[in-house]
């Protein structure tokens, strides 16, 4: 079988896998942000009662393999009566994991805002939460964009792990074609090239977003 014929035969299945990969990556990034923001804020609050649970969660998710987390959610939770479809379980596992990493990026960015910004805000009558919302977080987001973008690119690659719960993302789609064609090398190389292209696209979006945020910051 010629290489072009092989790739032409594989293209529909690979494209379907790319679609699932993008769904997982984008949905998990959004879910991770929804979780990461409150975690980041909890970890900078003066109250130890708020900091401790958030710190334990972040340590747990960062200190255990993502694959184990996927297994716990998809195969472990049904034993106590909690079941998810493969798609939901995959997005949930990736979101919970990404939330821990994104919270660290956001926490570092918030702490990176100069303390003079807090003092200036208090001097004009803003309280803690008003300062955080209107002054600190907008600046922190600009600071955190590069590291958050790196998390998204990592998520694109991490989606390959959800193939273990029978979700036909790019890696499982590639394996299905290999099972029929018995041509692993060109197909795995094609999958690697697709992952690379997706990463390059998101790197380009990251660069444009950084430029826009930088221009908006200069205009103020």
TORLUM-711735 format. One record per residue (C-alpha): x, y, z. Coordinates in steps of 0.2 Angstrom, whole numbers, plus 5000, padded with zeros to 4 digits. Layout:
% TORLUM-711735
XYZ ...
//
This chain:
% TORLUM-711735
500050005000 500750174995 501050305008 499750425000 498450294998 498750245016 498550425022 497050455011 496250295019 496650355036 496150535034 494250525039 494650425055 496050535060 495050695057 493650625068 494950595081 495550775079 493850835082 493750735099 495450795104 494950975101 493350955111 494350875125 495651005125 494551165124 493151095136 494451045149 495351215148 493651305151 493351185165 495051205172 494851395172 493251385181 494051275195 495751365194 495151545198 494351505215 495751385219 497051525216 496051655226 495851525240 497751505241 498051685243 496751725256 497351755274 496251625281 497151455283 495451375283 495251425265 497051395260 497251225267 495951125257 496451215241 498351175244 497950995247 496950975231 498251055221 499650945228 498550795226 498150825207 499950885203 500750735213 499750595205 499750535187 498350595176 498150415170 497750355188 496550505190 495650445174 495550265180 494850325197 493450425189 492950305175 493350135183 493350175202 491850285205 490550165198 490950045212 490150175224 488750215212 489450365202 489550325184 490050435169 490050415150 491850395143 491750575135 491150655152 492450555162 493850615151 493350795151 493050785170 494750705173 495650825162 494750975169 495150925187 496950905183 497151065173 496251165186 497651125198 499051185186 498051335181 497751385199 499651395201 499851495186 498551615191 499151625209 500851665204 500251795192 499151875206 500651875218 501651955204 500652105203 501552245213 501052265230 500952455227 499352415217 498452355232 499052505243 498452625229 496752535228 496552545247 496952725247 495552765235 494252675246 494252505237 494052355248 495052185246 493752105234 493552255224 495452275222 495652095217 494252105204 494552275196 496352305198 497352145202 496552005192 496552105175 498352125177 498651945183 497751875168 498951965156 500451895166 499751725166 499351705148 500951615143 500951485157 499051455154 499351435135 500651305139 499351215150 498251215135 499551145123 499951015136 498050965137 498150935118 499450805121 498650735137 497050695128 497950545121 497750465138 495850465137 496050325124 496150205138 494350235142 493850195124 493650375118 494050385099 495150535100 496650555089 497750415097 496450285098 495850325080 497650305075 497750135083 496150075075 496850115058 498450025062 497449875067 496749865050 498249915039 499749855050 500750005046 501150085063 502650195058 501850315045 500250325055 501050365071 502150495063 500550565055 499750575072 501350655079 501250785065 499450825068 499750855087 501250965082 500151065070 498751085083 500151145096 500751265083 499051335080 498751365098 500551445100 500051565087 498451605096 499451635112 500651755103 499151855096 498251865113 499851925121 500052055108 498252115111 498352115130 500052205128 499352345117 497852365129 498952375144 500052515135 498452605130 498052625148 
//
